Amino acid sequence: MILKLFSLASVLGFLALALLEGCDGSKPLSPSRVAALSVEAPNVGSYNPSLLGAVTNEIIYKVEGSGIVPVRGTTGPFTTATASGSHDFNVYVPTGGMRLISLQLNDISNPLVPVPLAIGAAVIDLSGAANTTGVTVNLGSVARNCYYTNNLSSLAASYSFETDSLLNGQQSTGYDTAVSLAGAGFQFVDAQGNSTGALSSIAFLGNGELVDHDSLPPNNTYFATTSGAAKQFAIANGTAGPAVTNNLEVNDIYLIDLRNISGGHAWVQVTSAGAIGSVGPSFCFRVNTSVPYYAYEQTTADVANGCSTFW
């Protein structure tokens, strides 16, 4: 259990958590410029057929950076009749410097229970005098097999994000994280340790939408060997909202270090808390090994078309 330090500059300067809500075209209260965005979703049909011809999918966007209050809004619908899709829109972004644009595509056929389909992010430079045009943000699925797991063992299971490898049993080497029983529920535990013991590889980011937890956590975030310890610390220190339990809950979001990939992380959202004696929890995720936010990147298994078809 340790504190990990990250450069504020590397994550564009985390500031106030208050969000300025709005719909497509919302204007921030400070001087702004227009950023023309094109959202691309490759291989749409392969990760959720509901996108094809649907009109119940919307994109949540968030803009953040040094010196501004984050701007949050929605646009859509996102729909396509082909194997890939795109959506163009403008967003008013506070002027000056580098800005992180984060996106989440949701299925809102049931508005009370939105289902995340894909996420992505990109950095744009607004230090110039002109509006920004031609910014493309790729979305990566969190609904297809490469980036979604279910039917885990109700006793223990270990998982590798890059290789999409699942072991129904807890193991200390060869996997990134494991799911373990914890009282009346489940928790993530480190699965990267060796003979020296478990590693502090898990941080709790909060509960809610992935788009609101798009980057590495703030400086001095507590990384622990279990998700329960990470959650307890984050809540006690005000870096995350309250929780019903220290066990895994639906929409809990964690950052987990990747095994043997320096600077690699997985952004993980719990989609089902599981049921003891029946089935383990389910979760979706995206990884990135080169930047401190969840920009589009394929896993090794995805590139090799080697994703599981049975979990």
Backbone hydrogen bonds in HBPLUS format (Angstrom, degrees):
<---DONOR---> <-ACCEPTOR-->    atom                        ^
c    i                          cat <-CA-CA->   ^        H-A-AA   ^      H-
h    n   atom  resd res      DA  || num        DHA   H-A  angle D-A-AA Bond
n    s   type  num  typ     dist DA aas  dist angle  dist       angle   num
A0002-ILE N   A0223-PHE O   2.91 MM 221  5.51 148.4  2.02 154.7 164.6     1
A0223-PHE N   A0002-ILE O   2.91 MM 221  5.51 158.0  1.96 167.9 174.8     2
A0004-LYS N   A0221-THR O   3.30 MM 217  6.08 166.8  2.32 168.1 166.4     3
A0010-SER N   A0007-SER O   3.10 MM   3  5.22 126.0  2.41  96.6 110.0     4
A0011-VAL N   A0008-LEU O   3.15 MM   3  5.48 147.6  2.26 105.7 114.7     5
A0013-GLY N   A0008-LEU O   2.85 MM   5  4.85 158.2  1.90 152.1 145.1     6
A0012-LEU N   A0009-ALA O   3.18 MM   3  5.00 164.6  2.21 108.4 107.1     7
A0020-LEU N   A0070-PRO O   3.29 MM  50  6.60 150.3  2.39 144.1 152.5     8
A0072-ARG N   A0020-LEU O   3.19 MM  52  5.76 169.1  2.20 138.7 139.4     9
A0026-SER N   A0023-CYS O   2.93 MM   3  5.61 138.3  2.11 154.3 153.2    10
A0024-ASP N   A0074-THR O   2.62 MM  50  5.32 100.0  2.26 160.0 170.2    11
A0095-THR N   A0031-PRO O   3.04 MM  64  6.09 162.5  2.08 143.5 143.2    12
A0033-ARG N   A0093-VAL O   2.92 MM  60  5.46 156.5  1.97 149.9 152.6    13
A0093-VAL N   A0033-ARG O   2.80 MM  60  5.46 166.7  1.82 169.3 166.2    14
A0132-THR N   A0034-VAL O   3.00 MM  98  6.34 147.7  2.11 154.3 162.8    15
A0035-ALA N   A0091-VAL O   2.92 MM  56  5.42 163.3  1.95 153.0 158.4    16
A0091-VAL N   A0035-ALA O   3.05 MM  56  5.42 151.4  2.14 140.2 149.1    17
A0036-ALA N   A0132-THR O   2.82 MM  96  6.15 166.2  1.84 154.0 157.3    18
A0135-VAL N   A0036-ALA O   3.24 MM  99  6.30 160.7  2.28 173.8 168.0    19
A0037-LEU N   A0089-PHE O   2.87 MM  52  5.53 163.3  1.90 170.9 170.5    20
A0089-PHE N   A0037-LEU O   3.04 MM  52  5.53 158.1  2.09 149.5 155.4    21
A0038-SER N   A0135-VAL O   2.75 MM  97  6.07 149.7  1.84 159.8 163.4    22
A0137-VAL N   A0038-SER O   2.92 MM  99  6.31 154.8  1.98 151.7 159.1    23
A0039-VAL N   A0087-HIS O   2.78 MM  48  5.08 176.7  1.78 150.6 151.5    24
A0087-HIS N   A0039-VAL O   2.92 MM  48  5.08 138.0  2.09 135.1 146.8    25
A0040-GLU N   A0137-VAL O   2.96 MM  97  6.12 163.6  1.99 143.9 149.2    26
A0139-LEU N   A0040-GLU O   2.78 MM  99  6.05 155.7  1.84 170.4 177.7    27
A0041-ALA N   A0085-GLY O   2.90 MM  44  5.25 162.9  1.92 155.6 152.8    28
A0085-GLY N   A0041-ALA O   3.17 MM  44  5.25 154.7  2.23 133.0 140.5    29
A0046-SER N   A0043-ASN O   3.09 MM   3  5.52 136.2  2.29 107.8 119.5    30
A0044-VAL N   A0083-ALA O   2.59 MM  39  5.36 116.2  1.99 132.6 145.3    31
A0047-TYR N   A0044-VAL O   3.08 MM   3  5.78 149.4  2.18 116.8 124.5    32
A0048-ASN N   A0044-VAL O   3.23 MM   4  6.46 143.9  2.36 159.1 169.6    33
A0051-LEU N   A0048-ASN O   3.10 MM   3  6.05 172.6  2.11 128.0 130.3    34
A0052-LEU N   A0049-PRO O   3.04 MM   3  5.64 146.9  2.15 116.3 124.1    35
A0054-ALA N   A0051-LEU O   3.27 MM   3  5.16 160.6  2.31 104.2 109.9    36
A0053-GLY N   A0080-THR O   2.65 MM  27  5.33 139.3  1.81 126.4 136.6    37
A0108-ILE N   A0056-THR O   2.68 MM  52  5.34 162.3  1.71 167.9 173.3    38
A0078-PHE N   A0057-ASN O   2.84 MM  21  5.38 155.5  1.90 135.3 143.6    39
A0058-GLU N   A0106-ASN O   3.04 MM  48  5.49 143.9  2.17 145.6 155.3    40
A0106-ASN N   A0058-GLU O   2.86 MM  48  5.49 171.5  1.87 168.9 170.3    41
A0059-ILE N   A0075-THR O   2.79 MM  16  5.23 178.6  1.79 167.5 167.7    42
A0075-THR N   A0059-ILE O   2.84 MM  16  5.23 145.9  1.95 146.4 157.1    43
A0060-ILE N   A0104-GLN O   2.83 MM  44  5.17 164.6  1.85 154.9 156.4    44
A0104-GLN N   A0060-ILE O   2.92 MM  44  5.17 141.5  2.07 147.2 154.7    45
A0061-TYR N   A0073-GLY O   2.88 MM  12  5.48 165.6  1.90 145.2 149.8    46
A0073-GLY N   A0061-TYR O   3.00 MM  12  5.48 157.5  2.05 150.7 155.1    47
A0062-LYS N   A0102-SER O   2.86 MM  40  5.17 145.0  1.99 148.4 154.4    48
A0102-SER N   A0062-LYS O   2.86 MM  40  5.17 166.9  1.88 154.6 159.1    49
A0063-VAL N   A0071-VAL O   2.76 MM   8  5.05 154.5  1.82 148.2 156.7    50
A0071-VAL N   A0063-VAL O   2.88 MM   8  5.05 153.5  1.95 143.3 151.4    51
A0064-GLU N   A0100-LEU O   3.09 MM  36  5.36 153.1  2.16 140.6 149.0    52
A0100-LEU N   A0064-GLU O   2.84 MM  36  5.36 169.1  1.85 163.7 165.8    53
A0096-GLY N   A0126-LEU O   3.10 MM  30  5.07 140.9  2.26 140.7 130.7    54
A0126-LEU N   A0097-GLY O   2.74 MM  29  5.10 166.2  1.76 148.2 147.7    55
A0099-ARG N   A0124-ILE O   2.83 MM  25  5.35 162.0  1.86 160.0 165.9    56
A0124-ILE N   A0099-ARG O   2.85 MM  25  5.35 161.2  1.88 155.3 161.2    57
A0101-ILE N   A0122-ALA O   2.83 MM  21  5.42 172.5  1.84 173.6 171.0    58
A0122-ALA N   A0101-ILE O   2.95 MM  21  5.42 148.6  2.05 146.3 156.5    59
A0103-LEU N   A0120-GLY O   2.81 MM  17  5.32 161.2  1.85 171.9 167.6    60
A0120-GLY N   A0103-LEU O   3.20 MM  17  5.32 150.5  2.29 138.1 137.0    61
A0105-LEU N   A0118-ALA O   2.79 MM  13  5.12 168.7  1.80 152.1 156.1    62
A0117-LEU N   A0105-LEU O   2.74 MM  12  5.49 170.8  1.75 167.1 164.1    63
A0118-ALA N   A0105-LEU O   3.40 MM  13  5.12 154.1  2.47 131.9 134.4    64
A0107-ASP N   A0115-VAL O   2.80 MM   8  5.02 163.1  1.83 145.2 149.9    65
A0115-VAL N   A0107-ASP O   3.00 MM   8  5.02 164.6  2.02 139.6 144.3    66
A0113-VAL N   A0110-ASN O   2.90 MM   3  5.49 149.6  1.99 120.5 129.3    67
A0142-VAL N   A0117-LEU O   2.87 MM  25  5.42 160.3  1.91 130.5 130.4    68
A0119-ILE N   A0140-GLY O   2.98 MM  21  5.43 151.9  2.06 144.6 146.1    69
A0140-GLY N   A0119-ILE O   2.75 MM  21  5.43 171.1  1.76 151.0 150.7    70
A0147-TYR N   A0144-ARG O   2.95 MM   3  5.82 153.0  2.02 128.9 135.6    71
A0285-PHE N   A0147-TYR O   3.06 MM 138  5.36 145.7  2.18 140.7 141.8    72
A0149-THR N   A0283-PHE O   2.91 MM 134  5.58 164.9  1.93 163.7 168.7    73
A0283-PHE N   A0149-THR O   3.22 MM 134  5.58 146.7  2.34 136.2 145.6    74
A0150-ASN N   A0311-TRP O   2.82 MM 161  5.15 124.5  2.13 136.2 151.5    75
A0280-GLY N   A0152-LEU O   2.91 MM 128  4.74 168.7  1.92 134.4 130.8    76
A0157-ALA N   A0179-VAL O   3.16 MM  22  5.21 149.6  2.25 136.8 141.9    77
A0179-VAL N   A0157-ALA O   2.67 MM  22  5.21 156.9  1.73 156.7 165.1    78
A0158-SER N   A0167-LEU O   2.73 MM   9  5.02 158.9  1.78 148.6 156.0    79
A0167-LEU N   A0158-SER O   2.87 MM   9  5.02 160.0  1.91 147.6 150.5    80
A0159-TYR N   A0177-THR O   2.84 MM  18  5.62 163.5  1.87 169.9 169.4    81
A0176-ASP N   A0159-TYR O   2.94 MM  17  6.04 139.2  2.11 130.3 140.3    82
A0177-THR N   A0159-TYR O   3.23 MM  18  5.62 167.4  2.25 157.2 161.0    83
A0160-SER N   A0165-SER O   2.95 MM   5  5.14 147.3  2.06 145.1 152.8    84
A0164-ASP N   A0160-SER O   2.93 MM   4  5.49 123.0  2.26 141.3 152.9    85
A0301-ALA N   A0162-GLU O   2.97 MM 139  6.22 155.9  2.03 174.6 167.3    86
A0169-GLY N   A0167-LEU O   2.82 MM   2  5.48 126.4  2.11 110.6  94.0    87
A0178-ALA N   A0189-VAL O   2.94 MM  11  5.21 145.5  2.06 155.9 162.2    88
A0189-VAL N   A0178-ALA O   2.78 MM  11  5.21 153.4  1.85 144.4 150.2    89
A0180-SER N   A0187-GLN O   2.92 MM   7  5.51 160.9  1.95 160.3 166.7    90
A0187-GLN N   A0180-SER O   2.92 MM   7  5.51 146.0  2.04 153.0 163.3    91
A0182-ALA N   A0185-GLY O   2.77 MM   3  5.26 159.0  1.82 140.8 136.1    92
A0185-GLY N   A0182-ALA O   3.09 MM   3  5.26 161.4  2.12 119.7 124.8    93
A0248-LEU N   A0186-PHE O   2.85 MM  62  5.72 163.8  1.87 153.4 158.0    94
A0227-SER N   A0188-PHE O   2.85 MM  39  5.08 155.1  1.91 146.6 147.3    95
A0190-ASP N   A0225-THR O   2.86 MM  35  5.17 148.2  1.96 155.7 154.4    96
A0197-GLY N   A0194-ASN O   3.00 MM   3  5.62 167.4  2.01 121.3 125.5    97
A0257-ASP N   A0201-SER O   2.98 MM  56  5.17 159.0  2.03 145.9 152.6    98
A0202-ILE N   A0224-ALA O   3.11 MM  22  5.29 156.7  2.16 149.3 154.5    99
A0224-ALA N   A0202-ILE O   2.84 MM  22  5.29 160.8  1.88 147.0 149.8   100
A0203-ALA N   A0255-LEU O   2.91 MM  52  5.17 156.4  1.96 153.4 159.8   101
A0255-LEU N   A0203-ALA O   2.89 MM  52  5.17 158.4  1.94 143.7 150.9   102
A0205-LEU N   A0253-ILE O   2.87 MM  48  5.52 162.1  1.90 151.2 155.1   103
A0253-ILE N   A0206-GLY O   2.76 MM  47  5.48 148.6  1.86 176.9 172.2   104
A0208-GLY N   A0251-ASN O   2.96 MM  43  5.25 154.2  2.02 142.1 140.9   105
A0212-ASP N   A0209-GLU O   3.15 MM   3  5.64 150.4  2.24 110.1 117.9   106
A0213-HIS N   A0210-LEU O   2.84 MM   3  5.21 163.1  1.87 117.8 122.6   107
A0294-TYR N   A0214-ASP O   3.08 MM  80  5.86 147.9  2.18 162.0 169.1   108
A0216-LEU N   A0292-PRO O   2.98 MM  76  5.53 140.4  2.14 153.4 148.3   109
A0230-ALA N   A0226-THR O   3.19 MM   4  6.43 159.9  2.23 145.3 151.1   110
A0231-LYS N   A0227-SER O   2.84 MM   4  5.97 158.6  1.89 149.0 154.5   111
A0232-GLN N   A0228-GLY O   2.97 MM   4  6.10 164.1  1.99 147.3 152.0   112
A0233-PHE N   A0229-ALA O   3.08 MM   4  6.22 160.8  2.12 146.3 150.8   113
A0234-ALA N   A0230-ALA O   3.04 MM   4  6.18 166.8  2.06 148.5 152.3   114
A0235-ILE N   A0231-LYS O   3.02 MM   4  6.15 167.8  2.04 158.2 160.4   115
A0236-ALA N   A0232-GLN O   3.08 MM   4  6.13 160.8  2.12 143.4 149.4   116
A0237-ASN N   A0233-PHE O   2.99 MM   4  6.11 141.9  2.14 148.5 158.2   117
A0239-THR N   A0234-ALA O   2.97 MM   5  5.14 143.2  2.11 155.4 155.6   118
A0238-GLY N   A0235-ILE O   3.24 MM   3  5.18 167.3  2.26 104.1 107.3   119
A0252-ASP N   A0249-GLU O   3.02 MM   3  5.51 154.6  2.08 138.5 136.4   120
A0251-ASN N   A0270-VAL O   2.73 MM  19  5.10 172.5  1.74 152.1 150.4   121
A0270-VAL N   A0252-ASP O   2.90 MM  18  5.35 159.2  1.95 153.1 160.1   122
A0254-TYR N   A0268-VAL O   2.83 MM  14  5.17 154.9  1.90 147.2 155.4   123
A0268-VAL N   A0254-TYR O   2.89 MM  14  5.17 174.8  1.89 160.1 161.9   124
A0256-ILE N   A0266-ALA O   2.99 MM  10  5.21 160.5  2.03 146.8 153.2   125
A0266-ALA N   A0256-ILE O   2.87 MM  10  5.21 147.8  1.97 143.3 154.0   126
A0258-LEU N   A0264-GLY O   2.97 MM   6  5.19 157.5  2.02 134.2 129.8   127
A0264-GLY N   A0261-ILE O   2.95 MM   3  5.25 155.2  2.02 137.1 133.9   128
A0265-HIS N   A0288-ASN O   3.03 MM  23  5.76 159.0  2.08 148.5 153.4   129
A0288-ASN N   A0265-HIS O   3.10 MM  23  5.76 151.0  2.18 156.0 163.0   130
A0267-TRP N   A0286-ARG O   2.86 MM  19  5.49 162.7  1.89 168.4 171.4   131
A0286-ARG N   A0267-TRP O   3.14 MM  19  5.49 141.5  2.30 139.0 150.4   132
A0269-GLN N   A0284-CYS O   2.89 MM  15  5.40 163.4  1.92 149.9 155.5   133
A0284-CYS N   A0269-GLN O   2.93 MM  15  5.40 156.5  1.99 154.2 158.8   134
A0271-THR N   A0282-SER O   2.92 MM  11  5.39 155.3  1.98 122.9 130.2   135
A0272-SER N   A0282-SER O   3.36 MM  10  4.91 154.3  2.43 126.8 120.4   136
A0282-SER N   A0272-SER O   3.03 MM  10  4.91 151.4  2.11 124.3 132.0   137
A0275-ALA N   A0279-VAL O   2.75 MM   4  5.33 166.1  1.77 156.7 161.1   138
A0278-SER N   A0275-ALA O   2.93 MM   3  5.40 156.9  1.98 138.9 140.5   139
A0279-VAL N   A0275-ALA O   3.00 MM   4  5.33 148.1  2.11 141.4 151.3   140
A0295-ALA N   A0293-TYR O   2.85 MM   2  5.79 139.8  2.01  99.4  92.6   141
A0303-VAL N   A0299-THR O   3.00 MM   4  6.30 165.8  2.02 158.7 161.3   142
A0304-ALA N   A0300-THR O   3.14 MM   4  6.29 153.3  2.22 143.8 150.8   143
A0306-GLY N   A0301-ALA O   2.70 MM   5  4.82 171.0  1.71 158.3 155.9   144
A0305-ASN N   A0302-ASP O   2.98 MM   3  4.90 159.9  2.02 105.0 110.2   145
